[in-house]
Amino acid sequence: MKKDSELVLASDGSVYHLHLTHDTLADNVLLVGDPGRVDMFKSVFDTVEHEACNRELHSLTGLYHGVRFTALSTGMGCDNIDIVMTELDAAANLDLHTGERLGNHRQLRLVRLGTCGGLQPDLPAGTFVASRYAIGLDGLLHYYQHDASVLENAVAESFAQHVRLASEMAYPYAAHCGESLLECVAHDLRQGITVTAPGFYGPQGRDVCVRPRISDLTERLSSFQWQGYNVCNLEMETSAIYGMSQLMGHQALTVCLVIANRLAGSFLNDYHAEMRSMIGMVMERLAL
């Protein structure tokens, strides 16, 4: 039995931060950053059976076209994803009373529906991009034991040589999306490599209050290629979702709406209609 301080539970016996259990979690999980965006699903779901709110973590489980979904906000950053992924897997696959694994592994289908900055000239604001690979600059996966075959080490090594990060920075890691989800959801979308940064300003090369250490970061990123795929976009969560999913045996995919083109310097302030369109498209394809 795991110590209470390891597998932390809420007072109702659910996982501590998400307030979800095996029964209130659906196999299809839609991950959004903004907790306010989860309310949108109340008008999209045919029925709602469960809702929980805790800080920036807001979940809603219900039916859409007869298929069960959980919409869940994650907040921003890979530190939040560490919590979200661990507690999703615990709710799906652990006996929360003992901490022991349940008999049959329950594989979740996780789709992140987010926003990003485009890093190619042909990715204007409003474009939908699917992440075939994710490369993490955050270092999260280095805190977990894993077999070398789980991650895409050749991609990470090639990327590290190309981008030339300072030795004080976390060594990059790379992970692949879930192939079946990619085919189901994103077969006709632009696909490429997503780089996940551990922040919004300096870690993404923005020069605002303190000068970033790598002044030409976007140029270094946008010029990297692997097996015909280039770095399409930059955001803050996907590498952790992909890496943790690989470690835990889940399927994961990110589909992002480009709201800024970092090379052109453009930004889309009002993107709510495009976001609704993207979410609707993904849910329709998952519900088939």
TIMAR-556420 format. One record per residue (C-alpha): residue number from 1; residue in three letters; x, y, z. Coordinates in steps of 0.25 Angstrom, whole numbers. Layout:
residues N
k;r;xx;yy;zz
NUM;ALA;X;Y;Z
...
END
This chain:
residues 288
k;r;xx;yy;zz
1;MET;0;0;0
2;LYS;5;14;-4
3;LYS;7;24;7
4;ASP;-3;35;8
5;SER;7;45;5
6;GLU;10;39;-8
7;LEU;-3;36;-14
8;VAL;-10;48;-9
9;LEU;-26;48;-9
10;ALA;-36;58;-7
11;SER;-46;56;4
12;ASP;-56;49;-5
13;GLY;-46;39;-9
14;SER;-43;45;-23
15;VAL;-30;48;-28
16;TYR;-25;61;-20
17;HIS;-24;72;-31
18;LEU;-34;67;-42
19;HIS;-45;61;-33
20;LEU;-47;50;-42
21;THR;-49;35;-40
22;HIS;-49;23;-49
23;ASP;-64;24;-51
24;THR;-64;39;-54
25;LEU;-53;39;-64
26;ALA;-56;36;-78
27;ASP;-47;29;-88
28;ASN;-47;41;-97
29;VAL;-40;53;-90
30;LEU;-40;67;-97
31;LEU;-29;75;-91
32;VAL;-30;90;-91
33;GLY;-22;101;-84
34;ASP;-32;111;-80
35;PRO;-42;106;-69
36;GLY;-52;116;-75
37;ARG;-52;108;-88
38;VAL;-58;96;-81
39;ASP;-71;103;-79
40;MET;-73;103;-94
41;PHE;-74;88;-94
42;LYS;-87;89;-86
43;SER;-94;94;-98
44;VAL;-87;84;-107
45;PHE;-89;71;-99
46;ASP;-103;64;-100
47;THR;-103;61;-85
48;VAL;-94;65;-74
49;GLU;-91;55;-63
50;HIS;-80;60;-54
51;GLU;-73;73;-52
52;ALA;-61;77;-43
53;CYS;-54;90;-41
54;ASN;-41;92;-33
55;ARG;-32;104;-36
56;GLU;-29;104;-51
57;LEU;-33;90;-52
58;HIS;-47;89;-57
59;SER;-53;76;-62
60;LEU;-66;72;-69
61;THR;-71;58;-73
62;GLY;-82;55;-82
63;LEU;-88;49;-95
64;TYR;-86;55;-109
65;HIS;-93;47;-120
66;GLY;-94;35;-111
67;VAL;-78;35;-108
68;ARG;-73;38;-94
69;PHE;-63;50;-92
70;THR;-56;57;-81
71;ALA;-52;71;-84
72;LEU;-41;76;-75
73;SER;-34;89;-73
74;THR;-19;88;-70
75;GLY;-15;102;-68
76;MET;-1;106;-74
77;GLY;12;99;-74
78;CYS;18;85;-72
79;ASP;18;86;-57
80;ASN;3;85;-58
81;ILE;4;74;-68
82;ASP;12;66;-58
83;ILE;0;67;-48
84;VAL;-11;65;-59
85;MET;-4;52;-66
86;THR;-1;46;-53
87;GLU;-15;47;-47
88;LEU;-22;43;-60
89;ASP;-14;30;-60
90;ALA;-16;28;-45
91;ALA;-31;30;-47
92;ALA;-31;21;-59
93;ASN;-22;10;-54
94;LEU;-20;10;-39
95;ASP;-28;5;-28
96;LEU;-29;18;-20
97;HIS;-30;12;-7
98;THR;-18;3;-8
99;GLY;-10;9;-19
100;GLU;-8;-4;-26
101;ARG;-10;-5;-41
102;LEU;-23;-11;-46
103;GLY;-23;-24;-54
104;ASN;-26;-18;-68
105;HIS;-19;-6;-73
106;ARG;-28;5;-77
107;GLN;-23;13;-89
108;LEU;-28;27;-90
109;ARG;-29;35;-102
110;LEU;-24;49;-99
111;VAL;-25;61;-109
112;ARG;-19;74;-105
113;LEU;-27;86;-112
114;GLY;-18;98;-110
115;THR;-12;110;-116
116;CYS;2;112;-121
117;GLY;12;121;-129
118;GLY;15;117;-143
119;LEU;29;116;-147
120;GLN;28;114;-162
121;PRO;25;125;-172
122;ASP;13;117;-178
123;LEU;6;116;-165
124;PRO;-3;128;-163
125;ALA;-11;131;-151
126;GLY;-24;122;-152
127;THR;-17;110;-157
128;PHE;-19;96;-150
129;VAL;-6;88;-147
130;ALA;-4;74;-142
131;SER;8;70;-134
132;ARG;15;57;-140
133;TYR;27;59;-131
134;ALA;28;68;-118
135;ILE;42;73;-113
136;GLY;43;77;-99
137;LEU;52;88;-94
138;ASP;46;87;-80
139;GLY;53;75;-75
140;LEU;41;68;-68
141;LEU;43;54;-74
142;HIS;58;54;-68
143;TYR;51;52;-54
144;TYR;45;39;-58
145;GLN;51;25;-60
146;HIS;48;20;-74
147;ASP;54;10;-84
148;ALA;62;17;-95
149;SER;53;12;-106
150;VAL;41;19;-100
151;LEU;45;33;-105
152;GLU;51;38;-118
153;ASN;65;39;-114
154;ALA;71;41;-128
155;VAL;61;53;-130
156;ALA;66;59;-117
157;GLU;80;57;-120
158;SER;80;63;-134
159;PHE;71;75;-129
160;ALA;81;78;-118
161;GLN;93;78;-128
162;HIS;85;87;-137
163;VAL;79;97;-127
164;ARG;92;98;-118
165;LEU;86;100;-105
166;ALA;95;105;-93
167;SER;100;94;-84
168;GLU;92;100;-72
169;MET;79;98;-79
170;ALA;71;85;-78
171;TYR;75;75;-89
172;PRO;64;73;-99
173;TYR;55;60;-100
174;ALA;46;56;-111
175;ALA;33;47;-112
176;HIS;24;43;-123
177;CYS;9;45;-123
178;GLY;-1;33;-123
179;GLU;-2;28;-137
180;SER;-16;23;-137
181;LEU;-21;37;-132
182;LEU;-12;44;-142
183;GLU;-19;36;-153
184;CYS;-33;37;-147
185;VAL;-32;52;-144
186;ALA;-21;59;-152
187;HIS;-20;51;-165
188;ASP;-23;64;-174
189;LEU;-16;74;-165
190;ARG;-3;80;-165
191;GLN;7;71;-157
192;GLY;20;74;-152
193;ILE;29;76;-140
194;THR;25;84;-127
195;VAL;35;90;-118
196;THR;30;91;-103
197;ALA;36;103;-95
198;PRO;37;104;-80
199;GLY;31;118;-81
200;PHE;25;129;-90
201;TYR;35;140;-91
202;GLY;50;137;-90
203;PRO;49;122;-92
204;GLN;41;125;-105
205;GLY;51;136;-109
206;ARG;43;148;-106
207;ASP;50;161;-103
208;VAL;42;169;-93
209;CYS;47;172;-80
210;VAL;60;164;-79
211;ARG;68;160;-91
212;PRO;66;145;-95
213;ARG;79;137;-94
214;ILE;77;132;-109
215;SER;73;144;-117
216;ASP;71;136;-130
217;LEU;63;124;-124
218;THR;52;124;-133
219;GLU;61;124;-145
220;ARG;69;112;-139
221;LEU;56;105;-136
222;SER;49;108;-150
223;SER;61;102;-158
224;PHE;62;89;-151
225;GLN;56;77;-159
226;TRP;55;62;-156
227;GLN;51;52;-167
228;GLY;44;62;-175
229;TYR;37;69;-163
230;ASN;40;83;-159
231;VAL;37;90;-146
232;CYS;23;96;-148
233;ASN;20;102;-135
234;LEU;24;106;-121
235;GLU;16;104;-108
236;MET;16;100;-94
237;GLU;10;86;-91
238;THR;11;76;-102
239;SER;25;69;-99
240;ALA;20;66;-85
241;ILE;7;60;-90
242;TYR;14;52;-101
243;GLY;25;47;-92
244;MET;16;44;-80
245;SER;7;37;-89
246;GLN;18;28;-95
247;LEU;22;24;-81
248;MET;8;21;-76
249;GLY;3;14;-88
250;HIS;-7;24;-93
251;GLN;-10;30;-107
252;ALA;-8;45;-108
253;LEU;-9;56;-119
254;THR;-8;71;-119
255;VAL;-16;79;-129
256;CYS;-13;94;-128
257;LEU;-19;107;-134
258;VAL;-8;116;-138
259;ILE;-11;130;-132
260;ALA;3;136;-135
261;ASN;13;135;-146
262;ARG;26;137;-139
263;LEU;34;140;-152
264;ALA;24;150;-158
265;GLY;21;156;-144
266;SER;6;155;-146
267;PHE;-4;152;-135
268;LEU;-19;148;-135
269;ASN;-25;154;-123
270;ASP;-40;149;-125
271;TYR;-38;134;-128
272;HIS;-51;128;-121
273;ALA;-58;125;-134
274;GLU;-46;117;-139
275;MET;-44;110;-126
276;ARG;-59;106;-126
277;SER;-58;101;-140
278;MET;-45;93;-137
279;ILE;-51;86;-124
280;GLY;-64;83;-132
281;MET;-56;76;-143
282;VAL;-47;68;-134
283;MET;-59;63;-126
284;GLU;-67;59;-138
285;ARG;-55;51;-143
286;LEU;-53;44;-129
287;ALA;-68;41;-128
288;LEU;-69;33;-141
END
